[in-house]
Amino acid sequence: MNFDEYPLMSQIKETKEVFWINSKYECINISQSGGLSIEDIQDAEARLKRFAPYIETVFPETAENGGIIESPLAEISKMKTSLEAAANHPIQGRLLLKCDSHLPISGSIKARGGIYEVLKHAEDLALAEGMLSLKDDYSVLKDNRFKEFFSRYKIAVGSTGNLGLSIGIMSAALGFKVYVHMSSDARQWKKDLLRRKGVTVIEYSSDYSKAVEEGRRQSDLDPSSYFVDDENSQNLFLGYAVAALRIQNQLKDMRITVDEAHPLFVYLPCGVGGGPGGVAFGLKILFGSNVHCFFAEPTHSPCMLVGMMTGLHNQISVQDLGIDNITEADGLAVGRPSGFVGKTMENLLSGIFTIEDSKLYKLLSMLADTENIYIEPSAAAGFPGPCLLMNSDEGKDYIKAMGLWGKMNKSTHIVWATGGSMVPETIKMSYYHKGKTLIAENPCNFQKI
Ligand SMILES: *Cc1c(COP(=O)(O)O)cnc(C)c1O
């Protein structure tokens, strides 16, 4: 295939950082995309409410929020000052961090989609068996008769780590037999933690796509086994999309307006696409043309970027372009994007930027120093977003094309921190020190973000 017509392609192949603006983006209000609408998101939210009494009893850390799995939206003014100093340029508007790094139960954005999909499957099974009705108090699900019932069923998933944690912890708590197929990038501590919970972990020496393929194959051979399909699952996607309803309320509580005069910018780290895609889809349904969503990917795993830019979606992988898909951002180490997400977001996503691994560490150290918040490398990928938007030619052109020049001082930027609170203390500190060392070695390189 010849991709010379794409001006960014040679830089992408050389794993240089790029900022791609989606030429197919339409600044419009929508009521549906890919056949999914607000009703589907509300249905998912209602299901999570039905399960709240159960979640509250089984995971006491969710009790203060009544069994609803949600994370804080925090203003990070000190981090903003540090970013401005590093980029040598002001960031107009407010800078907020969505702390999915600190979601209860599994400490990453996967606690939205992954847990939701397991709950949906459990509900479907129990309803079909006549053991449960929609009006019941779902805390009965912790009874032994339900555990015994669910133990007759299996759940399987392929994962780079965090999806496995979410699916594994939730499925094991309900009583399912769980099989997590882990790619080579998955961190050892994630595998160890799952094994301690009674989950069967199968390890692969190849990347995420292979782990998914093999997991699916084994699961399909067994009629009692349900495969969580990270690439194509609408349930997973809707579980993520519920975040938009929740953040709408959090913004209201903070008295932050989103309208034509007050644009909202959201920066989401992207792997296969389900997490950031689901969240961005929900935001576009709720805020329409007033929200602008950008994905962030490692320079060595820009799968959604090449899929959306070429329009080939899941018909192209980064390996097809000679890119190795090797990154320390384990949650983003995906070589082939979800075609379903790429197509659903085709006209809704504003753009995608890529980031070098070394910057992920620098950014997570900066966040720890300024705000005392610790996140994992993948979760820091969104931080260059506000600087790129205001500093780069691509960003400035976008702002002007959208008629937002002059409104930026009334804007809000949300960087989505997608994981980190489950990282063991020693590893957390090694990430932090690695970032400090990299900043000490090369502070200048940082001014380009
Ligand atoms: C999985 C993950 C993402 C991206 O989600 P996808 O659905 O794979 O795109 C981002 N950050 C972290 C920490 C993750 O674990």
The ligand as an SDF file (V2000), in Angstrom:
LIG
                    3D

 15 15  0  0  0  0  0  0  0  0999 V2000
   -7.0780    0.4430   28.4500 C   0  0  0  0  0  0  0  0  0  0  0  0
   -6.5050    1.7150   28.8550 C   0  0  0  0  0  0  0  0  0  0  0  0
   -6.6600    2.8690   28.0780 C   0  0  0  0  0  0  0  0  0  0  0  0
   -7.3380    2.8990   26.7420 C   0  0  0  0  0  0  0  0  0  0  0  0
   -8.5510    2.2020   26.6200 O   0  0  0  0  0  0  0  0  0  0  0  0
   -8.8740    1.4460   25.2700 P   0  0  0  0  0  0  0  0  0  0  0  0
  -10.2690    0.9900   25.4360 O   0  0  0  0  0  0  0  0  0  0  0  0
   -7.9180    0.2900   25.1460 O   0  0  0  0  0  0  0  0  0  0  0  0
   -8.6760    2.4080   24.1620 O   0  0  0  0  0  0  0  0  0  0  0  0
   -6.0920    4.0290   28.5430 C   0  0  0  0  0  0  0  0  0  0  0  0
   -5.4070    4.0720   29.6910 N   0  0  0  0  0  0  0  0  0  0  0  0
   -5.2600    2.9940   30.4750 C   0  0  0  0  0  0  0  0  0  0  0  0
   -4.4910    3.1220   31.7460 C   0  0  0  0  0  0  0  0  0  0  0  0
   -5.7940    1.7730   30.0850 C   0  0  0  0  0  0  0  0  0  0  0  0
   -5.6270    0.7050   30.8550 O   0  0  0  0  0  0  0  0  0  0  0  0
  1  2  1  0
  2  3  1  0
  2 14  2  0
  3  4  1  0
  3 10  2  0
  4  5  1  0
  5  6  1  0
  6  7  2  0
  6  8  1  0
  6  9  1  0
 10 11  1  0
 11 12  2  0
 12 13  1  0
 12 14  1  0
 14 15  1  0
M  END
$$$$
